[in-house]
């Protein structure tokens, strides 16, 4: 009985580790995509010189 419980617990831990890994990869990819879109937006803005007083 204990071995079945241990196997189930280990299986659940491995499953959750996979979910966390997937979430981490998705976070990095979405952050890079947002940064690229932000950079492209700022590059498309006209360059206006501002004089500091």
C-alpha positions as CSV (number, residue, x, y, z in Angstrom):
1,X,0.0,0.0,0.0
2,X,2.8,2.4,0.9
3,X,4.6,1.7,-2.4
4,X,1.4,2.6,-4.4
5,X,1.1,5.8,-2.4
6,X,4.8,6.7,-3.0
7,X,4.4,5.9,-6.7
8,X,1.4,8.1,-7.0
9,X,3.0,11.0,-5.0
10,X,6.1,10.8,-7.2
11,X,4.0,10.7,-10.3
12,X,2.2,13.8,-9.2
13,X,5.4,15.6,-8.3
14,X,6.8,14.9,-11.8
15,X,3.6,16.1,-13.4
16,X,3.7,19.3,-11.5
17,X,7.3,19.9,-12.3
18,X,6.5,19.5,-16.0
19,X,3.7,22.1,-15.6
20,X,6.0,24.5,-13.9
21,X,8.6,24.0,-16.6
22,X,6.1,24.6,-19.3
23,X,4.9,27.8,-17.5
24,X,8.5,29.0,-17.2
25,X,9.2,28.5,-20.9
26,X,5.9,30.2,-21.9
27,X,6.7,33.1,-19.6
28,X,10.1,33.6,-21.2
29,X,8.8,33.4,-24.7
30,X,5.9,35.8,-24.1
31,X,8.3,38.3,-22.4
32,X,10.7,38.2,-25.3
33,X,7.7,38.6,-27.7
34,X,6.4,41.6,-25.8
35,X,9.9,43.2,-25.6
36,X,10.3,42.7,-29.4
37,X,6.9,44.3,-30.1
38,X,7.7,47.2,-27.7
39,X,11.1,47.8,-29.4
40,X,9.5,47.7,-32.9
41,X,6.9,50.2,-31.7
42,X,9.5,52.6,-30.3
43,X,11.6,52.2,-33.5
44,X,8.6,53.3,-35.6
45,X,8.1,56.5,-33.7
46,X,9.5,59.6,-35.3
47,X,12.7,60.9,-33.7
48,X,12.2,64.4,-32.4
49,X,15.0,66.2,-30.7
50,X,14.1,67.7,-27.3
51,X,16.2,70.4,-25.8
52,X,16.6,70.2,-22.1
53,X,16.3,73.6,-20.3
